[in-house]
Amino acid sequence: MRIWLAALLLAGPAAAADAPPQILNIAADAPQRPFPHSWERMFGSGRAILSLRDSYRQDLRAVAAATDFRFVRFHNIFHDEVGLVGASHGRLTYNFSYVDQIYDGLLENGIRPFVEISFMPALLSADRRSVVPFWYRPNRAPPKSYEQWDDLVRRFAAHLVQRYGIEEVSGWYFEVWNEPNIDFWGGRPKQATYFTLYDHTARALKSVSPRLRVGGPATAQAAWVSAFLRHTHEQGVPVDFVSSHVYGNDTAANVLGIRAEVPRDQMVCRAVRKVHEEILHSRQPALPFILSEFNASYANEPQVTDSVYMGPWLAQTIRQCAGLADMMSYWSFSDVFEEQGVVKTPFYGGYGLLAERGIPKPAFNAFALLHKLGDRLVADTDGALVTARADGTLAIALWNYTPPAGERQRGASVPEAPKRFEIRAAQTAADAQLWRLDADHGNVLAAYESLGRPSSPTPAQIGQLKAAAQLPPPQTLSAVDGRWQVVVPPRGLAVLEIPPAKPPR
């Protein structure tokens, strides 16, 4: 099977219109390999109690309709506001009412839980004053009694199995804590005390059923994986998957242990490859790896997470990470989110695909476009992914990665110029469909600016913003001399769909 790709660099803004195109020549018998959509099977969200809101569930359904959404992860199923742990006459009591409503709501919408076991109920905490400085103040302290903690975990897991059945719950994931290597864990020393927490939690879960899947270390910045796998192997502690987190603006010193500047569009997959290699070189090389949080930024940067920049960033990340992680959980699917308090304005650099009031951001449209890719990879090169579907349709992502507005790449300015592609394929008899996401297509921020950036849009303005956020219908492109020409502007993403050629009569 054959394919050749010729990539010719663009000369810069002045010469962009006349620069030679990047050529993708796709042979009829081009080789293909599996291309699972690992980036869209799982999404993160805020804390557990938010899932009871109608706005959360509306956003969940919207993302599920546009992607291959199967699992959701959130913090704080053990938080006091869920009401799980209480006390009566000096003894601990358990109330699963809200827990049931939370998980019932997910399952009714076809989404399974990726259960993050966190944070510490106040009645079990060794230090009630040790809280994360979020608006809802989760407690990060270790338990004052591991006997009480083990009992809580066992009762929690047993209740889930009794309510939903082991066939269902064995398909979930149970992740122990959240980012214990930074300020979300109050044990000292951090790593040793987290390993103790993990050991107790994993064994308590497995005592309910060995079929329950448990993993960790759920660290920030791709940390502790080798030490975690060495510990679990040496101590005989169950582990069914490895999880960690990374963001595009994490530093190379924190993630990779090097003094270098790694660009935002490379950091996530540099970290993913690092963890992938650490698992391969461990005593348990077949363990699945789940990147249970990722995004282009962990900060509130509107020019990043609210903008069309997310289209090419996401495509670039998918291309680089292909085959290195079993699932990647974008943080998060919705701006129904309160870590910094109640949302004050729709576009503040929130992590969600949908802004307040269910307004789709460009990132939502990027996921919707990249969902169109096939499940077989034909080729990938700088700025392009060529995939095939089972019916022979080619789905090709084309993008023009440019750093966010005002950001310099590796300390130098980057010329902003359109990028030209020329696609040559065997399906020359068919018309192709072209979808676009860029400053002029599927970009709600342009409409928001035209309204004067209202901090609290009226119902009529919300309607206008939702309409402006929609992706326009695809453009029909006919091959000219067996070629399709596509020009992608800076920070633009396009998906070209070429159906199989009809057989001759």
WODA-V210997 format. One record per helix or strand of 2 or more residues. SS is the DSSP state (A for helix, B for strand). FROM is the first residue (numbers start at 1). TO is the last residue. If there is no record, write none. Layout:
ss = <SS:SS>
from = <FROM:FROM>
to = <TO:TO>
This chain:
ss = <B:A:B:B:A:B:A:A:B:A:B:B:A:B:A:A:A:B:A:B:A:A:B:A:A:B:A:A:B:B:A:B:A:B:B:B:B:B:A:A:B:B:B>
from = <3:16:22:33:38:42:48:54:71:80:85:91:97:112:122:146:166:173:190:214:220:225:241:252:264:288:302:309:327:354:356:359:362:376:384:394:419:432:444:459:475:483:492>
to = <6:18:26:34:40:47:52:66:75:82:88:94:108:117:124:164:169:176:208:219:222:235:247:255:280:295:305:321:330:355:358:360:370:381:388:400:425:438:450:469:477:488:498>
